[in-house]
Amino acid sequence: MTSARRRILGPLLARAGVDVTRLEDGAYVVQRRHRPLAVQRIGPPRLRTHVVADRRTVRKQMNGYQNQLGAHLGEEHLSWVFRELGINVVLDVGANEGQFATRLRRAGYRGRIVSYEPVRHLVGLLREHAAADPEWLVEDCALGDVDGTAEINVTPGKLSSLLPASDFGKAWSDKLRESHTETIRIRRLDQVLDDAVAGVAAPRVFLKMDTQGYDLATVRGAGDRLGEVLGLQSEVSCVPIYDGMPRMTEQLDTYEAAGFAISAMFPVSRHRPTLRVIEFDVVMVRPDAVTRDHG
């Protein structure tokens, strides 16, 4: 398939009356209510969800294709979890420019979102993106296990961290070698939770964390109020890109000890030369928090 044909495939499918999500060049997720269209089914037949792909192109871009497909499935899974748990408050910790909150709105979530982001220039962008949404609140701080201040290593993109980059991390991403420090505020979750849920009747809270190595500190900062969190999403590390970053097993042990169980895991990034997964997004839930009766 030529590149020109790949470029017109998505628009043609969209005009055929189906929902189309572009993954990578030459690969699309196609969803239709009635007769299935395409070549590779995802999930039970009743979902009528397929992947249409040019095999040669996908093989050349396998890492990107797998990452994009995983991200698509992760968003669909999270929407399902929100419905099953009746989530109406999302704590978006490590919000960056608001990408996660934007995806939630695009997927149909209409409840409260509170985004926490400490890096100054990102806070400005985040406030711009949230300005027209009265249920999307922005707080210019990080969440951790102490109230105070700290120096954060600010890098281009989404890799700013309170932890220094590891040798592996610097070799994996040039951005981790391009950092400067900035003084930020840190708050404990148990000190900000009342403000986050204020005005929400019967709050049902989901905690999303993307803190580049600081997720466990965020959870510790919830103290006894962690029991009010019904589900969470955390980046768990297989190959640490920051010094002092907890490994996946330590993170999962901590979350499971607090009463959470794994609902799904999706690769976030890979080390292409060795085929290793660097980090997963893990979605976890309190099993007794599901609001629906499935008999």
C-alpha positions in Angstrom: 0.0 0.0 0.0 1.5 3.4 -1.0 1.8 6.2 1.5 -0.8 8.2 -0.5 -3.3 5.4 -0.2 -2.6 5.1 3.5 -3.3 8.8 4.0 -6.8 8.5 2.4 -7.8 5.2 4.1 -8.9 6.8 7.3 -11.1 9.5 5.8 -12.6 6.9 3.5 -13.5 4.7 6.4 -14.9 7.6 8.3 -17.2 8.5 5.4 -18.4 4.9 5.4 -20.3 5.6 8.6 -17.8 4.1 11.2 -15.8 5.5 14.1 -12.1 5.6 13.2 -9.2 6.1 15.5 -5.8 6.5 13.9 -3.0 4.6 15.6 0.1 5.0 13.4 0.7 5.5 9.7 -1.4 2.8 7.9 -3.2 1.5 11.1 -6.7 2.4 12.3 -9.1 1.1 14.9 -12.6 0.8 13.3 -15.8 0.5 15.2 -19.3 0.0 13.7 -22.7 -0.8 15.2 -23.8 -3.4 12.7 -21.9 -5.6 10.3 -18.1 -5.9 11.0 -15.9 -4.3 8.5 -12.3 -5.3 8.7 -9.5 -7.7 9.3 -8.5 -8.1 12.9 -11.0 -8.3 15.7 -10.4 -7.0 19.3 -12.6 -8.5 21.9 -16.0 -10.3 21.6 -17.7 -10.2 18.2 -20.6 -8.1 19.6 -18.2 -5.2 20.1 -17.6 -5.1 16.3 -14.2 -3.4 16.9 -11.4 -4.1 14.4 -8.0 -3.0 13.4 -7.4 -2.1 9.8 -3.7 -2.0 9.1 -1.1 -2.2 6.3 1.1 -5.1 7.6 4.3 -3.9 6.0 4.0 -0.4 7.4 3.1 -1.7 10.8 6.1 -4.0 10.9 8.4 -1.1 10.2 6.9 0.9 13.0 6.0 -1.9 15.4 7.0 -0.1 18.6 4.9 3.0 17.8 2.0 0.9 16.6 1.9 -1.2 19.8 2.2 1.9 22.0 -0.7 3.6 20.2 -2.8 0.5 20.3 -2.1 0.0 24.0 -3.0 3.7 24.6 -6.3 3.3 22.8 -7.2 0.2 24.7 -6.2 1.8 27.9 -8.5 4.7 27.3 -11.4 2.4 26.5 -10.7 0.3 29.6 -10.6 3.4 31.8 -13.9 4.6 30.5 -15.4 1.2 31.4 -13.9 1.3 34.9 -15.3 4.8 35.5 -18.8 3.6 34.6 -18.5 0.5 36.8 -17.2 2.4 39.8 -19.5 5.4 39.3 -16.5 7.7 39.4 -17.3 11.4 39.7 -14.1 12.9 41.0 -10.7 12.4 39.3 -7.5 13.6 40.9 -5.1 14.1 38.0 -1.6 14.2 39.7 1.2 15.2 37.4 -1.1 16.7 34.9 1.5 18.3 32.6 -0.5 20.3 30.1 -3.8 18.5 30.7 -3.6 15.7 28.2 -5.2 13.1 30.5 -8.1 15.4 31.5 -8.6 16.2 27.8 -8.8 12.5 26.9 -11.3 12.0 29.7 -13.6 14.7 28.4 -13.3 13.4 24.8 -14.3 10.0 26.1 -17.5 11.4 27.7 -16.5 11.8 31.4 -18.4 14.9 32.7 -17.5 14.7 36.5 -15.0 16.8 38.5 -11.4 16.8 37.5 -8.7 18.3 39.8 -5.3 18.6 38.1 -2.1 19.0 40.1 0.9 20.3 38.3 3.9 22.1 39.9 6.0 23.2 36.9 5.3 26.9 36.3 5.1 27.1 32.5 3.0 23.9 32.4 0.6 25.3 35.0 0.0 28.3 32.7 -0.8 26.0 29.8 -3.0 23.8 32.0 -5.0 26.8 33.2 -5.6 27.8 29.6 -6.9 24.4 28.6 -9.2 24.2 31.7 -10.5 27.8 31.5 -13.8 27.0 29.8 -14.6 23.9 31.9 -16.0 24.8 35.3 -15.6 21.2 36.6 -11.9 21.1 35.7 -9.9 22.7 38.5 -6.1 23.4 38.5 -3.8 23.4 41.6 -0.2 24.6 41.1 1.5 22.0 43.4 2.8 18.4 43.5 1.4 15.8 45.8 3.7 13.9 48.1 4.1 12.6 51.6 5.0 16.0 53.2 3.8 19.6 53.0 6.6 21.8 52.0 8.8 22.8 49.1 11.4 20.9 46.9 13.5 21.2 43.8 12.2 19.5 40.7 14.3 18.6 37.7 12.4 20.3 34.8 12.9 18.7 31.4 11.3 19.2 28.0 8.0 17.2 27.5 6.6 15.0 30.2 9.7 13.8 32.0 10.1 16.4 34.8 10.8 14.7 38.1 11.7 15.3 41.7 14.2 12.5 41.3 17.5 12.7 39.3 17.7 10.9 36.0 19.5 7.5 36.1 22.4 6.6 33.7 19.9 4.4 31.9 17.4 7.2 31.6 19.9 9.7 30.2 21.0 7.1 27.6 17.4 6.3 26.7 16.2 9.9 26.3 18.2 13.0 25.5 15.5 15.1 27.2 16.7 13.7 30.6 20.1 15.3 30.0 18.5 18.8 29.4 17.1 19.7 32.8 17.1 22.7 35.0 15.8 23.0 38.6 12.8 24.9 39.9 11.4 25.3 43.4 7.9 23.9 43.7 5.2 23.4 46.4 4.3 19.9 47.7 1.0 19.1 49.5 -0.2 15.9 51.1 -3.3 14.4 49.5 -5.1 14.1 52.9 -4.7 17.9 53.2 -6.2 18.8 49.8 -8.9 16.1 49.4 -11.7 18.1 51.1 -11.2 21.0 48.6 -11.0 18.5 45.7 -14.4 17.0 46.5 -16.2 20.1 47.8 -19.7 20.5 46.3 -19.8 16.9 44.9 -22.6 14.9 46.3 -21.4 11.4 47.4 -17.9 11.7 45.9 -16.4 8.6 44.3 -12.7 9.3 43.7 -10.2 8.0 41.2 -6.5 8.8 41.6 -4.5 9.1 38.5 -0.7 9.5 39.0 2.0 10.3 36.4 4.7 11.8 38.7 7.9 10.3 37.2 8.9 8.2 40.1 6.9 9.9 42.9 3.7 7.9 42.8 4.3 6.0 46.1 5.0 9.3 47.9 1.7 10.6 46.6 -0.1 7.5 48.0 1.6 7.8 51.3 0.4 11.4 51.5 -3.2 10.2 51.4 -2.8 8.7 54.9 -6.0 7.2 56.3 -8.0 8.8 53.6 -6.7 6.5 50.9 -9.7 4.4 51.8 -11.8 7.0 50.0 -10.1 6.3 46.7 -11.9 3.6 44.8 -9.5 3.2 41.9 -6.1 4.4 40.7 -3.8 4.5 37.8 -0.1 4.5 38.3 3.1 4.3 36.2 5.0 1.3 37.4 8.7 0.9 36.6 10.4 -2.2 35.1 13.7 -0.3 34.2 14.1 2.8 36.4 14.8 6.0 34.4 15.3 7.9 37.7 17.6 7.2 40.6 15.7 6.1 43.7 12.6 5.2 41.6 10.6 2.3 43.2 10.4 -0.8 41.1 7.1 -2.3 39.8 7.0 -5.1 42.4 7.3 -2.6 45.3 4.6 -0.4 43.9 2.2 -3.2 43.3 2.8 -4.7 46.7 2.0 -1.3 48.3 -1.2 -0.8 46.3 -2.4 -4.4 46.9 -1.7 -4.0 50.7 -4.0 -1.0 50.6 -6.8 -3.0 49.2 -6.5 -2.4 45.4 -6.5 -5.2 42.8 -5.2 -5.1 39.2 -7.8 -4.4 36.6 -5.4 -3.9 33.6 -1.8 -3.1 32.6 -0.7 -1.4 29.4 2.9 -0.7 28.2 3.9 3.0 28.3 7.4 2.9 26.9 9.9 0.4 25.7 13.7 0.2 25.2 13.8 -0.7 21.6 17.4 -2.1 21.4 16.6 -4.8 24.1 12.8 -5.1 23.5 12.2 -4.4 27.3 9.2 -2.6 28.6 10.4 0.4 30.7 7.1 1.3 32.3 3.5 0.1 32.5 0.3 2.0 33.3 -1.5 -0.1 35.8 -5.2 0.4 36.6 -6.3 -0.8 40.0 -9.7 -0.9 41.7 -11.2 -1.8 45.0 -13.2 -4.9 44.1 -16.0 -4.1 46.6 -16.5 -0.6 45.1 -18.2 -1.7 41.8 -21.6 -0.1 41.8 -23.4 -2.4 39.3 -25.0 -5.7 40.1 -23.8 -8.3 37.6 -25.6 -11.2 39.3 
